[in-house]
Amino acid sequence: MTVRHILRAGTLASASILVALAACGGAGSSASDTGTASPAAAPSSVASEAGPQTPDPGHSVIIVEALTDEQGNNVFRPDHVEAHRGDVVRFTLKGGVHNVHFLPDRNPRTSCLRAARDMLHLPGQTCDVKVVFEPGLYYYQCDPHALLGMKGHLKVEGD
């Protein structure tokens, strides 16, 4: 292998790393900092906007932890959440690498769902979901770990 081939391979590897970091939102960003849908394409009642969300007056922030536990299980804690319209569900990474995805085909009653949230890489990163859904039961999952059981339900209560 010549020096030219080594340099070309190094350049390709560097470019691949940059593309991977850009796709994941970079090492220091949280999923709530970057959205996957452009503001112009998103409906006006989007479930989660960029950045931390504030609950409506008189409503709550509900914490759901995303983690890989001591036994190696990938879980949301709790995995069943009850909320009201105007609440915020804050998915907080405690360990592992996870995302949150409300699948549109599993949640047919709403058009305000965005594409899967970015992966959370660093403990403490968050992904806020403002509850704007109609009352009902909504399914969510961590895409890489759904087949391993990392899924949950959000039950939206009436006003």
Accessible surface in RSA format (square Angstrom, percent):
REM  Atomic radii and reference values for relative SASA: ProtOr
REM  Chains: A
REM  Algorithm: Lee & Richards
REM  Probe-radius: 1.40
REM  Slices: 20
REM RES _ NUM      All-atoms   Total-Side   Main-Chain    Non-polar    All polar
REM                ABS   REL    ABS   REL    ABS   REL    ABS   REL    ABS   REL
RES MET A   1   183.88  95.2 100.26  66.4  83.63 199.1  94.99  80.8  88.90 117.8
RES THR A   2    78.08  55.5  71.11  72.1   6.97  16.6  76.58 102.9   1.50   2.3
RES VAL A   3   111.18  73.2 108.23  98.0   2.95   7.1 108.23  94.0   2.95   8.0
RES ARG A   4   170.33  71.5 165.71  84.5   4.62  11.0  63.57  86.9 106.76  64.7
RES HIS A   5    90.45  49.4  87.12  60.6   3.33   8.5  59.16  61.0  31.29  36.4
RES ILE A   6    97.42  55.4  94.53  70.4   2.89   7.0  95.38  68.7   2.04   5.5
RES LEU A   7   117.77  65.6 115.28  82.5   2.49   6.3 116.30  81.7   1.47   4.0
RES ARG A   8   126.90  53.3 120.83  61.6   6.07  14.4  49.15  67.2  77.74  47.1
RES ALA A   9    52.05  47.9  43.33  66.9   8.72  19.8  47.11  66.3   4.93  13.1
RES GLY A  10    37.34  46.0   0.00   N/A  37.34  46.0  35.07  96.2   2.27   5.1
RES THR A  11    91.55  65.1  85.06  86.2   6.49  15.5  64.81  87.1  26.74  40.4
RES LEU A  12   113.16  63.0 112.04  80.2   1.12   2.8 112.27  78.8   0.89   2.4
RES ALA A  13    54.32  49.9  45.96  70.9   8.36  19.0  53.32  75.1   1.00   2.6
RES SER A  14    63.28  53.5  59.18  79.0   4.10   9.5  30.24  64.4  33.04  46.3
RES ALA A  15    47.29  43.5  43.06  66.4   4.23   9.6  46.66  65.7   0.63   1.7
RES SER A  16    71.15  60.1  60.41  80.6  10.74  24.7  36.61  78.0  34.54  48.4
RES ILE A  17   106.52  60.6 104.35  77.7   2.17   5.2 106.49  76.7   0.03   0.1
RES LEU A  18   120.32  67.0 116.42  83.3   3.90   9.8 116.74  82.0   3.59   9.6
RES VAL A  19   104.90  69.0 101.54  91.9   3.36   8.1 104.25  90.6   0.65   1.8
RES ALA A  20    54.88  50.5  47.92  74.0   6.96  15.8  54.56  76.8   0.32   0.8
RES LEU A  21    78.67  43.8  78.09  55.9   0.58   1.5  78.67  55.3   0.00   0.0
RES ALA A  22    82.90  76.2  51.84  80.0  31.06  70.7  63.74  89.8  19.16  50.8
RES ALA A  23    78.47  72.1  44.35  68.4  34.12  77.6  57.51  81.0  20.96  55.5
RES CYS A  24    42.54  32.2  36.83  41.1   5.71  13.4   5.81  14.7  36.73  39.6
RES GLY A  25    20.79  25.6   0.00   N/A  20.79  25.6  12.04  33.1   8.75  19.6
RES GLY A  26    23.22  28.6   0.00   N/A  23.22  28.6  21.40  58.7   1.82   4.1
RES ALA A  27    67.26  61.8  56.57  87.3  10.69  24.3  61.97  87.3   5.29  14.0
RES GLY A  28    75.61  93.2   0.00   N/A  75.61  93.2  34.87  95.7  40.74  91.2
RES SER A  29    26.74  22.6  20.03  26.7   6.71  15.5  20.66  44.0   6.08   8.5
RES SER A  30    20.09  17.0  17.51  23.4   2.58   5.9  14.20  30.2   5.89   8.3
RES ALA A  31     7.18   6.6   0.04   0.1   7.14  16.2   0.86   1.2   6.32  16.8
RES SER A  32     5.81   4.9   1.85   2.5   3.97   9.1   3.91   8.3   1.90   2.7
RES ASP A  33    76.68  53.7  54.79  54.5  21.89  51.8  18.27  43.0  58.41  58.3
RES THR A  34    53.41  38.0  45.54  46.2   7.87  18.8  49.13  66.0   4.28   6.5
RES GLY A  35    39.85  49.1   0.00   N/A  39.85  49.1   8.29  22.7  31.57  70.7
RES THR A  36    69.68  49.6  31.77  32.2  37.90  90.3  38.48  51.7  31.20  47.2
RES ALA A  37    38.38  35.3  19.34  29.8  19.04  43.3  26.23  36.9  12.15  32.2
RES SER A  38    62.89  53.1  50.67  67.6  12.21  28.1  45.13  96.1  17.76  24.9
RES PRO A  39   127.16  92.7 106.27  96.9  20.90  76.0 113.58  93.8  13.59  84.4
RES ALA A  40   105.36  96.9  63.62  98.2  41.74  95.0  76.14 107.2  29.22  77.4
RES ALA A  41    80.04  73.6  43.04  66.4  37.00  84.2  54.34  76.5  25.70  68.1
RES ALA A  42    26.40  24.3   9.94  15.3  16.45  37.4  11.71  16.5  14.69  38.9
RES PRO A  43    58.32  42.5  43.48  39.6  14.84  53.9  55.25  45.6   3.06  19.0
RES SER A  44   123.12 104.0  79.05 105.5  44.07 101.5  57.89 123.3  65.23  91.4
RES SER A  45    57.56  48.6  52.21  69.7   5.36  12.3  36.03  76.7  21.53  30.2
RES VAL A  46     8.01   5.3   2.12   1.9   5.89  14.2   2.12   1.8   5.89  16.0
RES ALA A  47     0.00   0.0   0.00   0.0   0.00   0.0   0.00   0.0   0.00   0.0
RES SER A  48     4.48   3.8   4.41   5.9   0.07   0.2   0.07   0.1   4.41   6.2
RES GLU A  49    83.34  47.8  81.65  61.8   1.69   4.0  36.86  71.3  46.48  37.9
RES ALA A  50    67.62  62.2  44.01  67.9  23.61  53.7  45.67  64.3  21.95  58.1
RES GLY A  51    12.21  15.1   0.00   N/A  12.21  15.1  12.16  33.4   0.05   0.1
RES PRO A  52   104.74  76.3  85.69  78.1  19.05  69.2  85.92  70.9  18.82 117.0
RES GLN A  53    27.77  15.5  21.41  15.6   6.35  15.1   1.98   4.2  25.79  19.6
RES THR A  54   105.84  75.3  96.91  98.2   8.93  21.3  64.12  86.1  41.72  63.1
RES PRO A  55    30.06  21.9  21.45  19.6   8.61  31.3  21.45  17.7   8.61  53.5
RES ASP A  56    58.06  40.7  54.93  54.7   3.13   7.4  11.99  28.2  46.08  46.0
RES PRO A  57   133.33  97.2 107.14  97.7  26.19  95.2 119.27  98.5  14.06  87.4
RES GLY A  58    88.68 109.4   0.00   N/A  88.68 109.4  43.35 119.0  45.33 101.5
RES HIS A  59    69.46  38.0  47.66  33.1  21.80  55.8  20.60  21.2  48.86  56.9
RES SER A  60    60.78  51.4  55.89  74.6   4.89  11.3  24.07  51.3  36.71  51.4
RES VAL A  61    55.73  36.7  31.05  28.1  24.67  59.5  31.05  27.0  24.67  66.9
RES ILE A  62    37.56  21.4  33.86  25.2   3.69   8.9  37.56  27.0   0.00   0.0
RES ILE A  63    85.24  48.5  71.37  53.2  13.87  33.4  71.37  51.4  13.87  37.6
RES VAL A  64     0.00   0.0   0.00   0.0   0.00   0.0   0.00   0.0   0.00   0.0
RES GLU A  65    54.66  31.4  54.66  41.4   0.00   0.0   6.91  13.4  47.75  39.0
RES ALA A  66     0.35   0.3   0.35   0.5   0.00   0.0   0.35   0.5   0.00   0.0
RES LEU A  67    15.99   8.9  15.99  11.4   0.00   0.0  15.99  11.2   0.00   0.0
RES THR A  68    55.27  39.3  36.89  37.4  18.37  43.8  32.97  44.3  22.30  33.7
RES ASP A  69    15.99  11.2   6.95   6.9   9.04  21.4   2.31   5.4  13.68  13.6
RES GLU A  70   156.43  89.8 113.93  86.2  42.50 101.2  68.92 133.3  87.51  71.4
RES GLN A  71   137.69  77.0 101.58  74.2  36.11  86.0  57.32 122.0  80.37  61.0
RES GLY A  72    46.65  57.5   0.00   N/A  46.65  57.5  26.28  72.1  20.36  45.6
RES ASN A  73    76.77  52.9  72.39  70.0   4.38  10.6  14.87  35.8  61.91  59.8
RES ASN A  74    18.42  12.7  14.43  13.9   4.00   9.6   0.00   0.0  18.42  17.8
RES VAL A  75    38.38  25.3  37.18  33.7   1.20   2.9  38.38  33.3   0.00   0.0
RES PHE A  76     5.70   2.9   0.00   0.0   5.70  14.8   0.00   0.0   5.70  16.3
RES ARG A  77   109.07  45.8 106.13  54.1   2.94   7.0  42.57  58.2  66.50  40.3
RES PRO A  78    70.55  51.4  60.63  55.3   9.92  36.1  69.65  57.5   0.89   5.5
RES ASP A  79    65.64  46.0  63.91  63.6   1.72   4.1   7.38  17.4  58.26  58.1
RES HIS A  80   116.95  63.9 101.20  70.3  15.75  40.3  79.18  81.6  37.77  43.9
RES VAL A  81     6.97   4.6   3.28   3.0   3.68   8.9   5.56   4.8   1.41   3.8
RES GLU A  82   115.75  66.5  95.77  72.5  19.98  47.6  31.21  60.4  84.55  69.0
RES ALA A  83     2.02   1.9   0.00   0.0   2.02   4.6   2.00   2.8   0.01   0.0
RES HIS A  84    76.94  42.0  76.94  53.5   0.00   0.0  45.85  47.3  31.09  36.2
RES ARG A  85    79.72  33.5  75.52  38.5   4.19  10.0  12.88  17.6  66.83  40.5
RES GLY A  86     3.95   4.9   0.00   N/A   3.95   4.9   1.98   5.4   1.97   4.4
RES ASP A  87     7.60   5.3   7.60   7.6   0.00   0.0   0.00   0.0   7.60   7.6
RES VAL A  88     0.00   0.0   0.00   0.0   0.00   0.0   0.00   0.0   0.00   0.0
RES VAL A  89     1.71   1.1   1.71   1.6   0.00   0.0   1.71   1.5   0.00   0.0
RES ARG A  90    56.05  23.5  56.05  28.6   0.00   0.0  10.62  14.5  45.43  27.5
RES PHE A  91     0.65   0.3   0.65   0.4   0.00   0.0   0.65   0.4   0.00   0.0
RES THR A  92    16.44  11.7  16.44  16.7   0.00   0.0  14.43  19.4   2.01   3.0
RES LEU A  93     0.19   0.1   0.00   0.0   0.19   0.5   0.00   0.0   0.19   0.5
RES LYS A  94   108.64  53.0  86.74  53.2  21.90  52.1  35.93  32.3  72.71  77.4
RES GLY A  95    16.44  20.3   0.00   N/A  16.44  20.3  16.44  45.1   0.00   0.0
RES GLY A  96    37.61  46.4   0.00   N/A  37.61  46.4  20.99  57.6  16.62  37.2
RES VAL A  97    62.94  41.4  58.46  52.9   4.48  10.8  58.46  50.8   4.48  12.2
RES HIS A  98     0.40   0.2   0.40   0.3   0.00   0.0   0.40   0.4   0.00   0.0
RES ASN A  99     6.54   4.5   6.11   5.9   0.43   1.0   0.33   0.8   6.21   6.0
RES VAL A 100     0.82   0.5   0.65   0.6   0.17   0.4   0.65   0.6   0.17   0.5
RES HIS A 101    28.18  15.4  28.18  19.6   0.00   0.0  23.52  24.2   4.66   5.4
RES PHE A 102     0.09   0.0   0.09   0.1   0.00   0.0   0.09   0.1   0.00   0.0
RES LEU A 103    33.00  18.4  33.00  23.6   0.00   0.0  33.00  23.2   0.00   0.0
RES PRO A 104    76.66  55.9  70.03  63.8   6.63  24.1  70.53  58.2   6.13  38.1
RES ASP A 105   122.37  85.7  88.50  88.1  33.87  80.1  50.97 120.0  71.40  71.2
RES ARG A 106   129.22  54.3 108.36  55.2  20.86  49.7  34.95  47.8  94.27  57.1
RES ASN A 107     3.02   2.1   0.09   0.1   2.93   7.1   2.46   5.9   0.56   0.5
RES PRO A 108   112.87  82.3  79.63  72.6  33.23 120.8  86.67  71.6  26.20 162.8
RES ARG A 109   133.29  56.0 106.26  54.2  27.03  64.4  68.00  92.9  65.29  39.6
RES THR A 110    25.00  17.8   5.20   5.3  19.79  47.2   8.05  10.8  16.94  25.6
RES SER A 111   100.78  85.2  77.05 102.8  23.73  54.7  54.74 116.6  46.04  64.5
RES CYS A 112     6.62   5.0   6.39   7.1   0.23   0.6   2.45   6.2   4.18   4.5
RES LEU A 113    23.06  12.8   2.76   2.0  20.30  51.0   2.78   2.0  20.28  54.6
RES ARG A 114    24.86  10.4  19.94  10.2   4.92  11.7   8.90  12.2  15.96   9.7
RES ALA A 115    55.67  51.2  42.36  65.4  13.31  30.3  49.74  70.0   5.93  15.7
RES ALA A 116    24.63  22.6  19.36  29.9   5.27  12.0  19.36  27.3   5.27  14.0
RES ARG A 117    17.69   7.4   9.89   5.0   7.80  18.6  12.69  17.3   5.00   3.0
RES ASP A 118    22.97  16.1  16.34  16.3   6.63  15.7   7.49  17.6  15.48  15.4
RES MET A 119    48.94  25.3  44.97  29.8   3.98   9.5  36.84  31.3  12.10  16.0
RES LEU A 120     0.77   0.4   0.77   0.6   0.00   0.0   0.77   0.5   0.00   0.0
RES HIS A 121    60.91  33.3  48.64  33.8  12.27  31.4  36.59  37.7  24.32  28.3
RES LEU A 122    87.73  48.9  87.73  62.8   0.00   0.0  87.73  61.6   0.00   0.0
RES PRO A 123    99.16  72.3  76.85  70.1  22.31  81.1  77.42  63.9  21.75 135.2
RES GLY A 124    51.25  63.2   0.00   N/A  51.25  63.2  31.40  86.2  19.85  44.5
RES GLN A 125    18.13  10.1  12.68   9.3   5.45  13.0  15.60  33.2   2.54   1.9
RES THR A 126    29.23  20.8  28.66  29.1   0.57   1.4  15.04  20.2  14.19  21.4
RES CYS A 127     1.46   1.1   1.46   1.6   0.00   0.0   0.46   1.2   1.00   1.1
RES ASP A 128     0.23   0.2   0.21   0.2   0.02   0.0   0.03   0.1   0.20   0.2
RES VAL A 129     0.00   0.0   0.00   0.0   0.00   0.0   0.00   0.0   0.00   0.0
RES LYS A 130    40.08  19.6  40.08  24.6   0.00   0.0  12.38  11.1  27.70  29.5
RES VAL A 131     0.63   0.4   0.00   0.0   0.63   1.5   0.00   0.0   0.63   1.7
RES VAL A 132    36.56  24.1  28.17  25.5   8.39  20.2  29.19  25.4   7.37  20.0
RES PHE A 133     1.19   0.6   0.00   0.0   1.19   3.1   1.19   0.7   0.00   0.0
RES GLU A 134    94.02  54.0  92.90  70.3   1.11   2.7  41.57  80.4  52.45  42.8
RES PRO A 135    63.97  46.6  50.64  46.2  13.34  48.5  50.97  42.1  13.00  80.8
RES GLY A 136    18.30  22.6   0.00   N/A  18.30  22.6  17.14  47.0   1.15   2.6
RES LEU A 137    98.80  55.0  84.83  60.7  13.96  35.1  84.83  59.6  13.96  37.6
RES TYR A 138     0.50   0.2   0.36   0.2   0.14   0.4   0.50   0.4   0.00   0.0
RES TYR A 139    13.69   6.4  12.70   7.2   0.99   2.6   7.46   5.6   6.23   7.7
RES TYR A 140     1.01   0.5   1.01   0.6   0.00   0.0   1.01   0.8   0.00   0.0
RES GLN A 141    22.35  12.5  22.35  16.3   0.00   0.0   0.00   0.0  22.35  17.0
RES CYS A 142     0.00   0.0   0.00   0.0   0.00   0.0   0.00   0.0   0.00   0.0
RES ASP A 143    55.20  38.7  37.17  37.0  18.03  42.6  25.58  60.2  29.63  29.5
RES PRO A 144    73.53  53.6  37.07  33.8  36.46 132.6  49.48  40.9  24.05 149.5
RES HIS A 145    34.70  19.0  34.62  24.1   0.08   0.2  11.68  12.0  23.03  26.8
RES ALA A 146    14.25  13.1  12.16  18.8   2.09   4.7  12.28  17.3   1.96   5.2
RES LEU A 147   184.63 102.8 151.93 108.7  32.69  82.2 154.88 108.8  29.74  80.0
RES LEU A 148   126.65  70.5  94.96  67.9  31.69  79.7 101.40  71.2  25.25  67.9
RES GLY A 149    40.72  50.2   0.00   N/A  40.72  50.2  21.90  60.1  18.82  42.2
RES MET A 150     0.19   0.1   0.00   0.0   0.19   0.5   0.19   0.2   0.00   0.0
RES LYS A 151    93.00  45.4  87.10  53.4   5.91  14.1  36.85  33.2  56.16  59.8
RES GLY A 152     1.40   1.7   0.00   N/A   1.40   1.7   1.40   3.8   0.00   0.0
RES HIS A 153    48.53  26.5  48.12  33.4   0.40   1.0  33.36  34.4  15.16  17.6
RES LEU A 154     1.55   0.9   1.55   1.1   0.00   0.0   1.55   1.1   0.00   0.0
RES LYS A 155    94.87  46.3  94.71  58.1   0.16   0.4  46.28  41.7  48.59  51.8
RES VAL A 156     3.48   2.3   0.00   0.0   3.48   8.4   0.00   0.0   3.48   9.4
RES GLU A 157    48.25  27.7  45.70  34.6   2.55   6.1  12.23  23.7  36.02  29.4
RES GLY A 158    38.66  47.7   0.00   N/A  38.66  47.7  24.04  66.0  14.62  32.7
RES ASP A 159   155.15 108.7  86.15  85.7  69.00 163.2  62.77 147.7  92.38  92.1
END  Absolute sums over single chains surface
CHAIN  1 A     8703.3       6701.0       2002.4       5470.7       3232.6
END  Absolute sums over all chains
TOTAL          8703.3       6701.0       2002.4       5470.7       3232.6
